[in-house]
């Protein structure tokens, strides 16, 4: 039986793991908000209409930052519609839906406070611009004494929201976007918007839009042109990536290879602009949309336009999808030196780890579990992991290592966490992991997400069909951890210091 060999040394670090790598995304799309996080009258709803069962699952998932309110939705959104007692009903052109605005800024801020996460707000640079963005940050962050800040107080928030993280629009290069712009048009608008927002609150962090897709004809050239205008006034460049099973299953399970290449190309573009400008600043990245999304299914759906909270993009995920998501999380950790923010899209119902029924239960999809593991255990420094693994053949990427892994080390506690995927469709693969400086460690946590039916899913009627189980047979001796990885599986191992 072919074996994989891994080596980890706490002295060889990739970079600090920013807790904001474990972010999520809430957009006014389908049933993410309505019947997702917000459903007045539901048996589990609190006095504000927030579903407590969804709140509990969001906290269990471990999300640290949440991007809101879009997404494509934000490019036609008037933020004023979602504050105050009088909320107009409007057409949402992005998703051809009817938006009641019953849930808005104050409701979101109340919800995210209960989750215990940080808000990441997006401003509309599709149909609006500098003034509206400056107004929004004044409304959110200015203490009082102006019309906008006093209106916030009147609407029930005496203290400023103190939002620190802001997106300057969304996917503005995309022809599907309301208010699409060229790179030069967007770059100038983003730079001037950033300047105005910082005049209101110099403490904020700003994210400029990168290319909406690696497949775009303008990919990389768009990013470079935008950075030429914004390099000195923003903190992050955004990138988005989605994957789906298209041809052979092996290629889908190996699609993190594509994600890794994409991130590397965006980093190279940022560094090109840094060098051309002779800048001392290194641009960080915000991967603020990523997931498995069966986009071809969505485009084939027949949809009736102008519904309230329609059932849109409610992908049902299997074990296969969970292992793919785990491999993307490993890729994020591999780039912890440059990616500071990441948002798994989206949180509830819409391509989401959490699903709900109107008036009924909420449950975890299989993709919930790898995210929850990494958010819980990946602390401190992301470590370099040397991997020698059997190869698996793929149509899209050629031979690819069947085993991939990431590891973290928390200097304060001494904890080492290791995350592994076996992408092979048939083979159980023994792994020997050599851990330098591991003389005083013990295995304190070992779980495996695996099922004999790799297409198994969870549902309202069978919410526990696919769940992690206790790992068996892990042995740590003389600095070597030995275990076996079942085919198509996600494994988490945590090593803790023996303290006297």
FENVENZI-V299150 format. One record per helix or strand of 2 or more residues. SS is the DSSP state (~ for helix, > for strand). FROM is the first residue (numbers start at 1). LEN is the number of residues. If there is no record, write none. Layout:
SS/FROM/LEN
SS/FROM/LEN
This chain:
>/3/14
~/19/3
>/23/3
>/50/2
~/52/10
>/65/4
~/72/5
~/79/4
>/90/3
>/97/3
~/105/11
>/118/6
~/130/12
~/147/8
>/165/4
~/183/18
>/205/4
~/221/10
>/236/8
~/249/5
~/256/21
>/284/9
~/295/6
>/307/2
~/319/16
>/339/7
>/354/3
>/362/3
~/367/11
>/381/8
>/391/4
>/398/4
>/403/7
>/416/7
>/429/7
>/441/9
>/469/2
>/475/3
>/480/6
>/489/9
